[in-house]
């Protein structure tokens, strides 16, 4: 029962401070009298002292309660709380002075009031800060000696969180490369130059790092490798949310690989999306769902979410409770059912993200890949033209460039159809890009699962490389490219430099401190190639955005292409027919 009562609740905290404040306030006025009279209080002043103590203590406690002083937890006690206490004391003494003038009839030494004010302030603040001082002076063994990288407001917030024991870190030093900050102090920690990091790690036995400064991907990667070589495995990133909340998270492979485009034009995207009825096929997939979120963010009037996966469709629709949207659980292969969508909802823009994209599965299911990737795309394009949709956007892939697999070949046929069909009043465009970080079926989630299972990471080939970009940024660039589309272009996103998958694997093992697991090479899978390409030739054209290029158009007589697609549907030799339509298709089996 006693244990339950002593639990730190609002009530027990208030009672605790009221009890101690009663003792402190009683002692302070008595001590003020003693100091005023050199520890020999005259009897005429002593007679009325108990009454005065009672009145002043009562006023102070009531004012403290009304000003919410008793609801402050001492581990969160900060400067603004000191101001609140000071204000409460000032009001208390004003009321007490009124009592002395209008009610009290005995003698009272005025200087004792000033002494009591100072003593009360020191006692009350001292009590509130006592736990903070004790925590700051004590360094539990479980706390990690930590270097903070970046002298800024976020660093101060991290230090405050550590002092309040909200995070299991003990900041001992700050480093920064900004020369004007060197040898200054932030929250009582000295700022050193980052070139002293090695010596500081040894001196303070540092085993953790919190990065509070914003670095680009390349800089962050170099910093990660530097810390790793120093034996610092526990590396965190600090991101300030709003003005007060502190969020510290583990550094992730996405932080070291992501390419952040510098020419993102949100105005262009908004001009495309705002107040439009937009149909997104494959709306529950990795790319489709992010396209949905972006369209919602940029003010779409209505979103039509089409996907044949019940779970994926349900998941994305749950995010859109306040957005006008319709869920359409169907396949783009069913043209009759798809046409009902166009008739019923009259979309103004169609963004076609529905596709089978897993290379080995498409190799094992060639007919399904042809139907979904080619016929599904053709259905969407034909209906967009028929119903005079203003703009149709095809999401394509780098695997469509000199394809070596069925998936890439089918996407290339879709590009050819998009470029050569008679679009009439519909503007049709395609956007091609490489791998996105964290998408379903990508290598990063697979590596994470293997690390969790404590097994070696499996890679098909030591030389295999891929392009990577964050899903939100890739989707924003897709919409930005679509906004500037004019006539059957294939836009190509600048994905940065390709990354060797084996390097990515070793970096992930370092991040998770699992380098002992190692990697195993299993051999290239059917249809897989070592290097992905984003361009068919070098004739691409620049746009006004450095992150977006236009690929050269491939002419293909549309009547012939339609005949070839019809033949592809019925022939048992689908690989051979795909090779006829896409001559650069070199099937890797």
C-alpha positions as CSV (number, residue, x, y, z in Angstrom):
1,X,0.0,0.0,0.0
2,X,2.8,2.4,0.9
3,X,4.7,1.4,-2.2
4,X,1.7,2.2,-4.4
5,X,1.3,5.6,-2.6
6,X,4.9,6.5,-3.2
7,X,4.7,5.9,-7.0
8,X,5.5,9.1,-8.9
9,X,2.0,10.4,-9.8
10,X,0.7,13.9,-10.2
11,X,-0.9,13.7,-6.7
12,X,2.1,12.2,-4.9
13,X,4.4,14.7,-6.6
14,X,2.2,17.7,-5.6
15,X,2.0,16.4,-2.0
16,X,5.7,15.9,-1.8
17,X,6.5,19.4,-2.9
18,X,3.8,21.0,-0.7
19,X,5.2,19.2,2.3
20,X,8.8,20.3,1.6
21,X,7.8,23.8,0.6
22,X,5.9,24.1,3.9
23,X,9.1,23.3,5.7
24,X,11.2,25.5,3.5
25,X,8.9,28.5,3.7
26,X,8.6,28.2,7.5
27,X,12.3,28.0,7.9
28,X,13.1,30.8,5.5
29,X,11.0,33.5,7.4
30,X,12.3,32.3,10.7
31,X,15.9,32.4,9.4
32,X,15.2,35.9,7.8
33,X,14.2,37.2,11.3
34,X,17.4,35.6,12.8
35,X,19.6,37.3,10.2
36,X,17.8,40.6,10.5
37,X,18.3,40.7,14.3
38,X,21.7,39.1,14.4
39,X,20.2,35.9,15.9
40,X,18.6,37.8,18.8
41,X,15.0,38.5,17.9
42,X,13.3,41.0,20.2
43,X,10.3,39.7,22.1
44,X,7.9,42.2,20.6
45,X,8.8,40.9,17.1
46,X,8.8,37.3,18.2
47,X,5.3,37.2,19.6
48,X,3.6,37.8,16.2
49,X,6.0,35.6,14.2
50,X,4.0,32.3,14.2
51,X,0.9,34.1,12.8
52,X,3.0,35.8,10.1
53,X,4.7,32.5,9.2
54,X,1.3,30.8,8.9
55,X,-0.2,33.5,6.7
56,X,2.8,33.9,4.4
57,X,3.3,30.1,4.0
58,X,-0.4,29.6,3.2
59,X,-0.3,32.4,0.6
60,X,2.9,31.0,-1.1
61,X,1.5,27.4,-1.3
62,X,-1.8,28.6,-2.7
63,X,-0.1,30.8,-5.3
64,X,2.3,27.9,-6.2
65,X,-0.7,25.7,-6.7
66,X,-2.7,28.2,-8.8
67,X,0.4,28.8,-10.9
68,X,0.9,25.0,-11.5
69,X,4.3,25.0,-9.8
70,X,3.4,21.7,-8.1
71,X,2.7,19.9,-11.4
72,X,6.3,20.3,-12.7
73,X,8.3,17.1,-12.7
74,X,11.8,17.8,-11.5
75,X,13.6,16.0,-14.3
76,X,11.9,18.4,-16.7
77,X,12.6,21.5,-14.6
78,X,13.9,24.2,-16.9
79,X,14.4,28.0,-17.1
80,X,10.8,28.8,-17.9
81,X,9.8,27.0,-14.6
82,X,12.2,29.2,-12.7
83,X,10.4,32.3,-14.1
84,X,7.0,30.8,-13.1
85,X,8.3,30.3,-9.5
86,X,9.7,33.8,-9.4
87,X,6.3,35.2,-10.6
88,X,4.5,33.2,-7.9
89,X,6.8,34.5,-5.2
90,X,6.4,38.1,-6.3
91,X,2.6,37.8,-6.3
92,X,2.7,36.1,-2.9
93,X,4.7,38.9,-1.3
94,X,2.4,41.6,-2.9
95,X,-0.6,39.9,-1.2
96,X,1.4,39.5,2.1
97,X,2.3,43.2,2.0
98,X,-1.4,44.0,1.6
99,X,-2.1,41.8,4.6
100,X,0.5,43.7,6.6
101,X,-0.9,47.1,5.7
102,X,-4.6,46.4,6.0
103,X,-5.0,43.6,8.6
104,X,-1.9,42.9,10.7
105,X,-1.5,45.3,13.6
106,X,1.8,44.2,15.1
107,X,5.4,45.2,14.3
108,X,7.2,43.7,11.2
109,X,10.8,44.4,10.1
110,X,10.5,45.3,6.4
111,X,14.1,44.2,5.6
112,X,13.2,40.7,6.8
113,X,10.7,40.5,3.9
114,X,13.5,41.0,1.4
115,X,15.8,38.4,3.1
116,X,12.9,35.9,3.2
117,X,12.2,36.5,-0.5
118,X,15.8,35.7,-1.4
119,X,16.0,32.7,0.9
120,X,12.6,31.3,-0.4
121,X,13.7,31.6,-4.0
122,X,17.1,29.9,-3.3
123,X,15.5,27.1,-1.3
124,X,12.7,26.4,-3.7
125,X,14.9,26.5,-6.8
126,X,17.6,24.4,-5.0
127,X,15.1,21.7,-4.2
128,X,13.8,21.6,-7.8
129,X,17.3,21.5,-9.3
130,X,18.7,19.0,-6.8
131,X,17.7,15.9,-8.7
132,X,19.0,17.4,-12.0
133,X,22.3,18.2,-10.3
134,X,22.6,14.7,-8.9
135,X,21.8,13.1,-12.3
136,X,24.4,15.3,-14.0
137,X,27.1,14.5,-11.5
138,X,26.4,10.7,-11.6
139,X,27.3,8.6,-14.6
140,X,25.8,5.2,-14.4
141,X,27.8,2.4,-16.0
142,X,25.0,1.6,-18.4
143,X,25.2,5.0,-20.1
144,X,27.2,5.1,-23.3
145,X,30.0,7.8,-23.5
146,X,28.9,9.6,-26.7
147,X,30.3,12.1,-29.1
148,X,27.8,14.6,-30.7
149,X,28.6,15.5,-34.2
150,X,27.2,18.9,-35.0
151,X,27.2,22.0,-32.8
152,X,23.6,23.2,-33.2
153,X,20.2,23.5,-31.5
154,X,19.6,19.8,-32.0
155,X,22.8,19.0,-30.1
156,X,21.5,21.0,-27.1
157,X,18.2,19.1,-27.3
158,X,20.0,15.8,-27.3
159,X,22.1,16.8,-24.3
160,X,19.0,17.8,-22.5
161,X,17.4,14.5,-23.3
162,X,20.4,12.6,-22.0
163,X,20.5,14.7,-18.8
164,X,16.9,13.8,-18.2
165,X,17.7,10.1,-18.8
166,X,15.2,10.0,-21.6
167,X,17.9,8.4,-23.8
168,X,20.6,5.9,-22.8
169,X,23.5,8.1,-23.8
170,X,26.1,10.2,-22.0
171,X,27.4,13.0,-24.2
172,X,31.0,13.9,-23.3
173,X,32.1,16.0,-26.2
174,X,30.8,17.8,-29.3
175,X,32.7,18.0,-32.6
176,X,32.1,20.3,-35.6
177,X,34.0,21.4,-38.7
178,X,32.7,25.0,-38.4
179,X,35.8,27.0,-37.2
180,X,33.8,29.8,-35.5
181,X,32.3,27.3,-33.1
182,X,35.5,25.6,-32.0
183,X,36.4,26.0,-28.3
184,X,32.9,27.4,-27.5
185,X,30.5,25.6,-25.2
186,X,27.0,24.2,-25.8
187,X,25.1,23.1,-22.7
188,X,28.4,22.9,-20.8
189,X,30.1,20.7,-23.4
190,X,33.1,22.0,-25.3
191,X,33.1,22.0,-29.1
192,X,36.2,20.5,-30.7
193,X,37.2,20.4,-34.3
194,X,36.2,17.3,-36.1
195,X,39.8,16.5,-37.0
196,X,40.3,15.8,-33.3
197,X,37.7,13.0,-33.4
198,X,40.3,10.1,-33.2
199,X,42.1,11.5,-30.1
200,X,38.8,12.4,-28.4
201,X,37.4,8.9,-28.9
202,X,40.5,7.4,-27.2
203,X,40.6,10.1,-24.4
204,X,36.9,9.7,-23.4
205,X,36.5,6.0,-24.3
206,X,33.6,6.9,-26.6
207,X,31.5,4.0,-27.9
208,X,28.5,5.9,-29.4
209,X,27.9,8.8,-31.8
210,X,24.8,11.0,-32.4
211,X,24.9,13.0,-35.6
212,X,22.9,16.2,-35.3
213,X,24.2,17.9,-38.4
214,X,22.7,17.6,-41.9
215,X,25.1,15.9,-44.3
216,X,24.6,14.9,-47.9
217,X,24.7,11.2,-48.7
218,X,28.4,11.1,-49.6
219,X,29.5,13.0,-46.5
220,X,27.4,10.8,-44.3
221,X,28.8,7.7,-45.9
222,X,32.4,8.9,-45.3
223,X,31.6,9.9,-41.7
224,X,30.0,6.4,-41.1
225,X,33.1,4.7,-42.3
226,X,35.3,6.9,-40.2
227,X,33.3,6.2,-37.0
228,X,33.2,2.5,-37.9
229,X,37.0,2.4,-38.2
230,X,37.3,4.0,-34.7
231,X,35.2,1.1,-33.3
232,X,32.0,3.2,-32.9
233,X,29.2,0.8,-33.9
234,X,26.3,2.6,-32.1
235,X,25.6,5.4,-34.5
236,X,22.4,7.5,-34.3
237,X,20.8,10.3,-36.3
238,X,19.0,13.0,-34.6
239,X,16.0,14.6,-36.3
240,X,14.1,17.5,-34.7
241,X,10.4,17.1,-35.1
242,X,8.7,20.5,-34.8
243,X,10.2,22.6,-32.0
244,X,10.3,20.4,-29.0
245,X,10.2,16.7,-29.7
246,X,13.4,14.8,-30.2
247,X,13.7,11.7,-32.3
248,X,16.9,9.7,-32.3
249,X,17.1,6.7,-34.6
250,X,19.6,4.3,-35.9
251,X,21.5,5.2,-39.0
252,X,20.1,3.2,-41.9
253,X,21.4,2.1,-45.3
254,X,18.9,4.4,-46.9
255,X,20.7,7.4,-45.3
256,X,24.0,6.3,-47.0
257,X,22.6,5.6,-50.4
258,X,19.7,8.0,-51.0
259,X,20.1,10.6,-53.7
260,X,18.3,13.8,-52.9
261,X,17.4,15.8,-56.1
262,X,18.2,19.5,-55.8
263,X,15.8,20.7,-58.4
264,X,12.5,19.4,-57.0
265,X,9.8,21.7,-58.3
266,X,6.8,21.4,-56.1
267,X,5.0,24.2,-58.0
268,X,5.1,22.2,-61.2
269,X,3.8,19.1,-59.4
270,X,1.0,21.0,-57.8
271,X,0.0,22.5,-61.2
272,X,-0.4,18.9,-62.5
273,X,-2.2,17.4,-59.5
274,X,-4.3,20.1,-57.8
275,X,-8.1,19.7,-58.2
276,X,-7.8,16.8,-60.6
277,X,-9.5,13.4,-60.6
278,X,-6.7,10.9,-60.8
279,X,-6.7,7.2,-61.5
280,X,-3.7,5.3,-60.1
281,X,-3.3,1.7,-61.2
282,X,-1.2,-0.5,-58.9
283,X,-2.2,1.9,-56.2
284,X,-1.2,-0.5,-53.4
285,X,2.3,-1.2,-54.5
286,X,5.5,0.4,-53.4
287,X,5.5,3.0,-56.1
288,X,1.8,3.3,-56.6
289,X,1.1,3.9,-52.9
290,X,3.6,6.7,-52.7
291,X,2.2,8.2,-55.9
292,X,-1.2,8.1,-54.1
293,X,0.3,9.9,-51.1
294,X,1.9,12.6,-53.2
295,X,-1.3,13.2,-55.1
296,X,-3.2,13.6,-51.8
297,X,-0.5,16.0,-50.6
298,X,-0.6,18.1,-53.7
299,X,-4.4,18.6,-53.6
300,X,-6.0,16.1,-55.9
301,X,-9.7,16.5,-56.1
302,X,-10.4,12.7,-56.1
303,X,-8.3,9.6,-56.1
304,X,-9.3,6.4,-57.8
305,X,-7.2,3.6,-56.4
306,X,-7.0,0.5,-58.5
307,X,-5.2,-2.7,-57.5
308,X,-5.9,-6.4,-57.7
309,X,-4.4,-7.0,-54.3
310,X,-7.0,-6.8,-51.5
311,X,-4.5,-6.3,-48.7
312,X,-2.5,-3.6,-50.5
313,X,-5.6,-1.7,-51.5
314,X,-6.9,-1.9,-48.0
315,X,-3.6,-0.7,-46.5
316,X,-3.3,2.4,-48.7
317,X,-7.0,3.3,-48.4
318,X,-6.6,3.3,-44.6
319,X,-4.2,6.3,-45.0
320,X,-6.8,8.3,-46.9
321,X,-9.7,8.7,-44.4
322,X,-9.9,12.4,-44.9
323,X,-9.2,12.3,-48.7
324,X,-12.0,11.7,-51.3
325,X,-11.1,8.4,-52.8
326,X,-12.6,5.2,-54.4
327,X,-11.1,1.8,-54.0
328,X,-11.3,-0.4,-57.1
329,X,-10.3,-4.0,-56.5
330,X,-9.7,-5.3,-60.1
331,X,-7.0,-6.0,-62.7
332,X,-6.0,-3.8,-65.6
333,X,-6.1,-6.9,-67.8
334,X,-10.0,-7.0,-67.6
335,X,-10.7,-4.2,-70.1
336,X,-14.5,-4.3,-69.7
337,X,-14.3,-3.8,-66.0
338,X,-11.7,-1.2,-66.4
339,X,-13.8,0.7,-68.9
340,X,-16.6,1.0,-66.3
341,X,-14.1,3.0,-64.1
342,X,-13.6,5.5,-66.9
343,X,-17.3,5.7,-67.6
344,X,-18.3,6.1,-64.0
345,X,-15.6,8.4,-62.5
346,X,-14.3,10.3,-65.5
347,X,-10.6,10.5,-64.5
348,X,-8.6,13.5,-65.8
349,X,-5.2,12.0,-65.3
350,X,-4.1,8.3,-65.3
351,X,-0.9,7.2,-63.6
352,X,-0.2,3.6,-64.6
353,X,2.0,1.9,-62.0
354,X,0.5,-1.6,-62.2
355,X,3.1,-4.1,-63.3
356,X,4.7,-7.4,-62.5
357,X,8.3,-6.4,-61.7
358,X,9.9,-9.3,-60.0
359,X,12.4,-10.7,-62.6
360,X,12.6,-14.4,-61.6
361,X,8.8,-14.6,-61.2
362,X,8.2,-13.1,-64.7
363,X,10.7,-15.6,-66.1
364,X,8.6,-18.5,-64.6
365,X,5.3,-16.9,-65.7
366,X,5.9,-15.4,-69.1
367,X,2.3,-15.4,-70.2
368,X,1.2,-13.6,-67.0
369,X,3.9,-11.1,-67.4
370,X,2.9,-10.4,-71.1
371,X,-0.8,-10.1,-70.1
372,X,-0.3,-7.8,-67.1
373,X,2.6,-5.7,-68.3
374,X,1.7,-5.3,-72.0
375,X,-2.0,-5.9,-72.3
376,X,-2.8,-4.2,-69.0
377,X,-0.8,-1.1,-70.2
378,X,-2.4,-1.2,-73.6
379,X,-5.9,-1.3,-72.1
380,X,-5.1,1.7,-69.9
381,X,-3.7,3.7,-72.8
382,X,-6.5,2.8,-75.2
383,X,-9.2,3.7,-72.7
384,X,-7.4,7.0,-71.8
385,X,-7.4,7.9,-75.5
386,X,-11.1,6.9,-75.9
387,X,-12.3,8.9,-73.0
388,X,-10.0,11.8,-73.8
389,X,-8.0,11.7,-70.6
390,X,-5.8,14.8,-70.5
391,X,-2.6,13.1,-69.5
392,X,-1.4,9.4,-69.2
393,X,1.8,8.6,-67.3
394,X,3.4,5.2,-67.7
395,X,5.8,4.1,-64.9
396,X,8.6,2.3,-66.6
397,X,12.0,0.8,-65.5
398,X,15.7,0.8,-66.3
399,X,15.3,-2.9,-67.0
400,X,13.5,-1.9,-70.3
401,X,16.9,-0.7,-71.6
402,X,18.6,-3.5,-73.6
403,X,16.5,-6.0,-71.7
404,X,17.9,-9.4,-70.7
405,X,14.7,-10.7,-69.0
406,X,11.0,-11.1,-69.7
407,X,10.0,-8.3,-67.3
408,X,12.3,-5.7,-69.0
409,X,11.2,-6.8,-72.5
410,X,7.5,-6.5,-71.6
411,X,8.0,-3.0,-70.2
412,X,9.9,-2.0,-73.3
413,X,7.0,-3.1,-75.5
414,X,4.8,-0.9,-73.3
415,X,7.1,2.0,-73.8
416,X,7.0,1.4,-77.6
417,X,3.2,1.4,-77.5
418,X,3.0,4.6,-75.4
419,X,5.4,6.4,-77.8
420,X,3.8,5.4,-81.1
421,X,0.0,5.1,-80.5
422,X,-2.2,7.8,-82.0
423,X,-2.9,9.6,-78.8
424,X,-5.4,12.1,-80.3
425,X,-6.3,14.5,-77.4
426,X,-4.4,12.6,-74.7
427,X,-0.9,13.4,-73.8
428,X,1.0,10.2,-73.2
429,X,4.4,10.0,-71.5
430,X,6.6,7.4,-69.8
431,X,9.0,7.8,-66.9
432,X,11.9,5.4,-66.5
433,X,13.9,5.0,-63.3
434,X,15.9,2.4,-61.4
435,X,15.6,0.6,-58.1
436,X,14.0,2.5,-55.2
437,X,15.1,2.0,-51.7
438,X,12.9,-0.3,-49.6
439,X,10.4,-1.3,-52.3
440,X,8.8,-4.7,-52.1
441,X,11.1,-7.3,-53.6
442,X,14.2,-5.1,-53.5
443,X,17.5,-6.3,-52.0
444,X,17.5,-4.1,-48.9
445,X,14.4,-5.7,-47.1
446,X,15.8,-9.1,-48.1
447,X,19.2,-8.3,-46.5
448,X,17.4,-7.0,-43.3
449,X,15.5,-10.3,-43.0
450,X,18.7,-12.3,-43.4
451,X,20.5,-10.2,-40.8
452,X,17.5,-10.7,-38.4
453,X,17.7,-14.4,-39.0
454,X,21.5,-14.3,-38.4
455,X,22.4,-15.9,-41.7
456,X,24.9,-14.8,-44.4
457,X,23.7,-12.3,-47.0
458,X,23.1,-13.9,-50.4
459,X,24.2,-12.0,-53.5
460,X,23.9,-13.4,-57.1
461,X,27.3,-12.0,-58.3
462,X,30.2,-10.0,-56.9
463,X,30.1,-7.4,-59.7
464,X,26.3,-6.8,-59.9
465,X,25.3,-3.1,-59.6
466,X,22.1,-1.2,-59.3
467,X,20.8,2.4,-59.1
468,X,19.0,3.5,-56.0
469,X,16.7,6.4,-55.0
470,X,14.3,7.0,-52.1
471,X,10.7,6.1,-53.0
472,X,9.1,9.5,-52.2
473,X,11.8,11.4,-54.1
474,X,11.5,9.1,-57.1
475,X,7.7,9.5,-57.2
476,X,8.0,13.3,-56.9
477,X,10.3,13.3,-59.9
478,X,7.9,11.1,-61.8
479,X,5.1,13.7,-61.2
480,X,7.5,16.6,-62.0
481,X,8.5,14.9,-65.3
482,X,4.8,14.3,-66.1
483,X,4.1,18.0,-65.4
484,X,6.5,19.1,-68.2
485,X,5.5,16.4,-70.7
486,X,4.5,17.6,-74.1
487,X,4.5,14.8,-76.7
488,X,5.1,11.1,-76.1
489,X,8.5,11.5,-74.3
490,X,10.3,8.9,-72.3
491,X,11.7,10.7,-69.3
492,X,14.7,9.3,-67.6
493,X,15.5,10.2,-64.0
494,X,19.0,10.8,-62.9
495,X,19.5,8.1,-60.3
496,X,23.1,9.1,-59.4
497,X,25.9,6.6,-59.4
498,X,25.2,2.9,-59.5
499,X,26.0,0.9,-56.4
500,X,27.7,-2.5,-56.2
501,X,25.4,-4.8,-54.3
502,X,28.3,-6.5,-52.5
503,X,29.4,-3.1,-51.1
504,X,25.8,-2.4,-50.0
505,X,25.7,-5.8,-48.2
506,X,29.0,-5.2,-46.4
507,X,27.8,-1.7,-45.3
508,X,24.6,-3.1,-44.0
509,X,26.5,-5.7,-42.0
510,X,28.6,-2.9,-40.5
511,X,25.4,-0.9,-39.6
512,X,24.0,-3.9,-37.8
513,X,27.4,-4.9,-36.3
514,X,27.1,-8.3,-38.0
515,X,30.2,-8.4,-40.1
516,X,30.8,-12.0,-39.0
517,X,27.9,-13.2,-41.0
518,X,29.6,-12.5,-44.3
519,X,28.1,-12.9,-47.8
520,X,27.5,-15.8,-50.2
521,X,27.4,-15.6,-54.0
522,X,24.7,-17.7,-55.5
523,X,25.0,-17.0,-59.3
524,X,22.9,-14.8,-61.6
525,X,19.3,-15.7,-61.8
526,X,17.3,-16.2,-65.0
527,X,17.0,-12.9,-66.9
528,X,19.2,-11.0,-64.4
529,X,22.0,-8.8,-65.7
530,X,25.0,-7.3,-64.0
531,X,24.5,-3.7,-64.9
532,X,21.2,-1.8,-65.3
533,X,21.1,1.1,-67.8
534,X,18.8,4.0,-67.9
535,X,19.3,5.0,-71.6
536,X,19.1,3.1,-74.9
537,X,21.6,5.5,-76.6
538,X,23.4,8.7,-75.9
539,X,20.9,10.9,-77.7
540,X,19.0,11.9,-74.6
541,X,18.0,15.6,-74.2
542,X,18.2,17.8,-71.2
543,X,15.2,19.4,-69.6
544,X,15.2,22.5,-67.5
545,X,15.7,20.1,-64.5
546,X,19.1,18.5,-64.0
547,X,17.5,15.4,-62.5
548,X,15.3,14.7,-65.5
549,X,16.3,13.8,-69.1
550,X,14.4,12.9,-72.3
551,X,15.3,9.7,-74.1
552,X,15.3,9.4,-77.9
553,X,12.1,8.2,-79.4
554,X,12.0,4.8,-81.1
555,X,9.7,4.8,-84.2
556,X,7.5,1.7,-84.6
557,X,4.5,1.7,-87.0
558,X,1.5,1.3,-84.7
559,X,-0.4,-1.0,-87.0
560,X,2.5,-3.4,-87.1
561,X,3.0,-3.1,-83.3
562,X,-0.6,-4.0,-82.7
563,X,-0.3,-7.1,-85.0
564,X,2.9,-8.1,-83.2
565,X,1.2,-7.8,-79.8
566,X,-1.8,-9.9,-81.1
567,X,0.7,-12.5,-82.3
568,X,2.6,-12.4,-79.0
569,X,-0.7,-13.3,-77.1
570,X,-1.3,-16.5,-79.1
571,X,2.2,-17.8,-80.0
572,X,3.7,-20.5,-77.7
573,X,7.2,-19.0,-78.6
574,X,6.7,-15.8,-76.6
575,X,10.4,-15.2,-75.9
576,X,11.1,-15.4,-79.6
577,X,8.3,-13.0,-80.5
578,X,9.4,-10.6,-77.8
579,X,12.8,-10.6,-79.4
580,X,11.2,-9.7,-82.8
581,X,9.4,-6.7,-81.3
582,X,12.4,-5.6,-79.2
583,X,15.6,-6.5,-81.2
584,X,17.9,-5.4,-78.4
585,X,16.3,-8.1,-76.1
586,X,19.1,-10.6,-75.3
587,X,17.5,-13.2,-73.1
588,X,19.8,-14.2,-70.3
589,X,18.9,-17.8,-69.4
